[in-house]
């Protein structure tokens, strides 16, 4: 059965775009390999100029436009990264671009897309609603649509990642790839399977948006809720991409929000690199089920790094709470001078760093001569935090650890 895309398409895309974007590093991670039991090699697509793999497919498609299409301009819908990629390369090539984005797209992505010279239209709450609006604009203005994923030129451009990874590490046995609409995993699967038929392709989606498994099963996708991986929060898988996935992708796994957050935090702490939620999905999948990958040579695609700074800060703090490096205690104390100082002295003497204190005197569920402290502190690790709590208890207080 013809899939409409071949290794030759991917190689042609590589020749077309090679001198206009970055062949990103594919590096072995010693620490993550030790942590997972697999030999982990990370493809750092967050090092592209717009911080995402999307440049590959967008550029390949733009370079295939006719002269007439270039003069009229292009339009697309995007949750952020594809829009930035189209905007940046369209501007470079002198092609007018209009990008329709959902209203709640992270501000950093909207700002960057505008800065690349595109007209940005914010419309709808979902990609589906943004897509519908983009089609109205197309009809009114006679533009060419550059689909974020369900386009052979886009898919072929994304597949150049696999060519680079297998050139850098020919012995890769598994490739773990984020899936939104399926453009990346389709291009990667076509190229990788043609070069190494034994290689396993494992796709990753979030539990909130499992659209590709639903499409393969012929079911209505149950996609809802907020996800930190908005870059792969696609409700409807592509028609072309789903057929490639059906034929070539070995398995699709789902990761939840806490697993995605852990992936972001580990990439920051271990690799000193910033990943967005979708960008960390592949690592999150390996961390969640390391037994699938143990003893294998695994390629992990870090697909992008466009994350809102406030969200990144929140993820870091939440991960410290999960690791029990930040702990919040509720401590009843006597409402008298020096009581608060005694508690803080005990924590400080044990090397704990107090982050905040809330002193409740007016709570009606404690005696009038008592008060309640809600106190958060930071320790070096979970064992250190437990030793601090034990010291507070030994000092005559009755600390209760509040749930995270």
C-alpha positions, 0 to 999 in steps of 0.5 A: 500500500502506498503511503504517499511519502517515501524515503526519497521525499525525506532525502529530497527535503533534507537537500532542500533545507540543509543550508537554511537550518540547524543540524541539531546535536544528538548527544548521549546522556550519561545521567539519564542513561544511568537513571533509566537503564537504557542508552539514551541519545537526545536530539535537541530540536529546541536548539533550532532558531525558533526552538522547535522541530517545526521549522523543518516541515514548514521550510520544506513546504514553503520552498515548494510553493509556486511563484504565484503562491509565494506572491499571494501568501500563506496561512496556517493554524497553530498552537505556537511552534508551527506558527512561529516556524511558518512566520520566520521562514516566510519572512526570510523568503519574502512570503506574506503569512497569516497565522491563526492561533487559539486564544489561550496560546501561551503569550511567549509563542504569540509574541515570538510569532508576531516578532517574525513578521506574521499577521497573528489572528487569535480565534477560538479555544481549540485548534479545531476552532482556529482551523475553521477560522483559517479556512474562512481566511483562505477563502476570502484572501486566496492564500495557500494553506500550510498544514501543521502536520497533514501534508506530505511536504511537512511530513517529509521535512520533519522526517529529516530528524531521523536521517540526522539521528541515524547518521549520528548514531547508526545503532539506535534500536528505538526512537521515541517521538511526540505525537500531536497530529502525527506529522513528526512521527510519520516523517520519522517513521518513514525515514527510520524504517527505510534505513533500519527495518528493525528499529522500533518507533514509539509514539507518545501522546498525553492522556488528555489528548489521545487522538491518534489511538482513537483515530486508529481505532475508528473512535471519537477522541476523548480529548479534554482538559488543560495539559502542559503539553499544548503543542501535542494537544491536537483533537483530530489526528491527520488523515494522511498521518494516521495511515503512516502511523498505522503502517509503521509506528510500533506502539503509542504510549500515553503520559500524564501531567506529572510525568510530563512535568518530571521530564521538563524538570529532569531535562533542566536539571540534568541536561541544563536545557529548556523543554516545553511540555510536548518537547519533554513527552518522549523522555517522560515516556521513558521515565514512566516505563523504563522497562520498555527501554532498558538495555536498548539504544534509544533515541529521544526527540526533544521536539521544542523548548517554547515554554512560558517562563511562569509555567516553567517556574511553576513546574520547577517548584512543583517538582521540588514538592514532589521530591519532598525537598519543599515541605509544608507543615501545620504546627499548633503553638502557644500564642505567646512571645517566643513560640514562633522563634522556637520553631524557626530556630529548630528548622534553621539549626537543622539546615532547613531554609524557611520559605514562608510562614502563615501565623493563624491566631483567629482560627475558631478550631483551636483554643483561644490561647493557641495559634497555628503555624503553616510553614514551608521549608526547603531541605537538601533532599527527602531524607534531610526534610524528614530529619528536620520534621523529626527535630521539630517533633523532638522539640515538643511540637506536633507537626503535621505534613500538609499534602502537596 
